[in-house]
Amino acid sequence: MKRKGSIGGNPNPVQTPEFLAKQFPPAPDVPPTVKLGEPICVAVPLPIDAEIRRLKNRSIWLRRVIIEAAQRELMGNAPQAGLEDAKPGLDDPILGTTTKPGAAEVKPKRRVRKPKEA
């Protein structure tokens, strides 16, 4: 990194009001004292995607839903209400999701490289 005033560097760096206006504002639903991690991106089936994109504040909704699910399923902070009575067949081995407590973890298939033809 070049130092201020060195040859080829900008001797007077300035962030213009236009540049600052294009920056994303902080998340309105998160207190300033809470540090956020890197964004998480996932693809969902098209019908679900369409419904989520119709939401006005989808980032706030997605953050709340992900936090609640993580606390319930990963951190054990809330009971898994209703999951014991879930209908069979709701497990999705392709997505790696389970609806039953204590269900076996689905491991991805190991890919084997094809031998080169001579």
C-alpha positions in Angstrom: 0.0 0.0 0.0 1.3 3.4 -0.9 1.7 6.1 1.7 0.0 9.4 1.5 2.0 11.8 -0.6 4.2 9.1 -2.2 4.7 9.1 -6.0 1.6 7.7 -7.7 -0.6 7.9 -4.6 -3.4 10.3 -4.0 -1.9 13.0 -1.8 -5.3 14.2 -0.7 -7.8 11.3 -0.6 -11.4 12.5 -0.3 -14.7 10.6 0.0 -17.2 12.7 -2.0 -20.8 13.0 -0.9 -21.9 11.1 -4.0 -19.6 8.2 -3.0 -20.9 8.2 0.6 -24.5 8.3 -0.6 -24.0 5.0 -2.5 -22.8 3.1 0.5 -25.2 0.7 2.2 -26.7 2.1 5.5 -26.2 -0.1 8.6 -28.8 -2.7 9.2 -31.8 -1.0 10.8 -32.8 -4.0 12.9 -29.4 -4.6 14.5 -28.1 -2.5 17.4 -24.8 -0.7 16.6 -23.1 -2.7 19.4 -23.7 -6.0 17.6 -21.0 -7.0 15.2 -22.2 -8.8 12.0 -20.3 -11.5 10.2 -19.9 -12.0 6.5 -23.1 -12.1 4.5 -24.6 -15.6 3.9 -26.0 -16.4 0.5 -28.2 -19.4 -0.3 -30.4 -20.3 -3.3 -33.9 -21.4 -2.7 -36.6 -23.0 -5.0 -38.2 -20.5 -7.4 -41.7 -20.3 -5.7 -40.1 -19.6 -2.3 -37.7 -17.1 -3.9 -40.6 -15.2 -5.5 -42.4 -15.0 -2.2 -39.3 -13.7 -0.4 -38.6 -11.1 -3.0 -42.1 -9.7 -2.7 -41.4 -8.7 0.9 -40.7 -5.1 1.5 -38.0 -5.6 4.2 -36.8 -9.0 3.1 -33.3 -8.6 4.7 -34.8 -7.9 8.1 -37.2 -10.9 7.7 -34.4 -13.2 6.5 -32.1 -12.2 9.3 -34.8 -12.8 11.9 -35.8 -16.2 10.4 -32.1 -17.4 10.2 -31.3 -16.2 13.7 -34.4 -17.9 15.2 -33.7 -21.2 13.3 -30.0 -21.2 14.3 -30.8 -20.5 17.9 -33.4 -23.3 17.9 -31.6 -25.9 15.9 -27.9 -25.3 16.4 -27.6 -23.6 19.7 -30.4 -25.4 21.6 -31.8 -22.1 23.1 -35.4 -22.9 22.2 -37.5 -26.1 22.1 -38.2 -27.7 18.8 -41.9 -27.3 19.1 -44.0 -29.3 16.7 -41.1 -31.1 15.0 -41.9 -34.3 16.9 -45.3 -34.5 15.2 -44.0 -33.7 11.7 -45.3 -35.8 8.9 -42.9 -38.5 7.7 -41.2 -37.7 4.4 -40.4 -34.1 5.2 -36.7 -34.9 5.4 -34.8 -33.7 2.3 -31.5 -35.6 1.9 -30.6 -33.5 -1.2 -30.7 -30.3 0.9 -29.4 -32.1 4.0 -32.3 -31.0 6.2 -34.1 -33.0 8.7 -37.4 -32.4 10.6 -37.1 -35.1 13.2 -34.9 -34.6 16.3 -32.1 -37.2 16.4 -32.4 -38.0 12.7 -29.3 -39.4 11.1 -27.1 -36.8 9.4 -27.0 -37.1 5.7 -23.5 -37.3 4.3 -22.8 -36.2 0.7 -21.7 -38.8 -1.8 -18.0 -39.0 -2.5 -17.2 -38.1 -6.1 -14.8 -40.3 -7.9 -12.6 -39.1 -10.7 -13.0 -41.0 -14.0 -9.7 -42.5 -15.3 -8.2 -40.8 -18.3 -8.5 -42.6 -21.6 -5.3 -43.3 -23.5 
